[in-house]
Amino acid sequence: MKKSRRKTNSVDTVFRAFSDKTRLRILHMLGGGEVCVCDLVSVLNVPQPKVSRHLRYLRRAGLVQSRKDGLWSFYKLAAAKSAFHSKLLECLGCCFSDVPEVKKDALRLKKLCSPACCEAGSTRKGK
């Protein structure tokens, strides 16, 4: 019985992660590859601690992975570990493309052409 309860809690956590607009925006941006926290802060135009709280929640839900490079933290989508996780990532890729904030975020992220705040992150995709 504990095993099914743990699985249910995991599903609940993932759906809670998807229930917040800021977390959905972050997930969508990470769909294009690894992104530095400083770029997420710039695109979302919210304080860094708030972005970090959302990223921590997404990491706990198993949806993102992080790595450190010096002072900078980079995040990317976690590989799908189940059919459920895979379908959620698929939905993220197609279901939110018509959301105005998501389109604006994608344009803003694309315009960040120089890694000014995180020069150590020069290995980022698309930079």
TAZIFEN-V797190 format. One record per residue. N is the residue number from 1. PHI is phi as a letter, one per 20 degrees, with the letter a starting at -180 (none if undefined). Layout:
# TAZIFEN-V797190
N;PHI
N;PHI
This chain:
# TAZIFEN-V797190
1;none
2;f
3;f
4;f
5;f
6;f
7;f
8;f
9;f
10;f
11;f
12;g
13;f
14;f
15;f
16;f
17;f
18;f
19;e
20;d
21;f
22;f
23;f
24;f
25;f
26;f
27;g
28;f
29;f
30;f
31;f
32;e
33;p
34;f
35;c
36;f
37;g
38;f
39;f
40;f
41;f
42;f
43;f
44;f
45;l
46;c
47;f
48;g
49;f
50;f
51;f
52;f
53;f
54;f
55;f
56;f
57;f
58;f
59;f
60;f
61;f
62;m
63;e
64;c
65;c
66;c
67;b
68;d
69;c
70;m
71;e
72;d
73;d
74;d
75;c
76;b
77;f
78;f
79;f
80;f
81;d
82;b
83;f
84;g
85;f
86;f
87;f
88;f
89;f
90;f
91;f
92;g
93;f
94;d
95;f
96;d
97;f
98;e
99;e
100;g
101;f
102;f
103;f
104;f
105;g
106;f
107;f
108;f
109;f
110;f
111;f
112;f
113;e
114;c
115;f
116;g
117;e
118;b
119;g
120;f
121;e
122;f
123;e
124;f
125;f
126;m
127;d
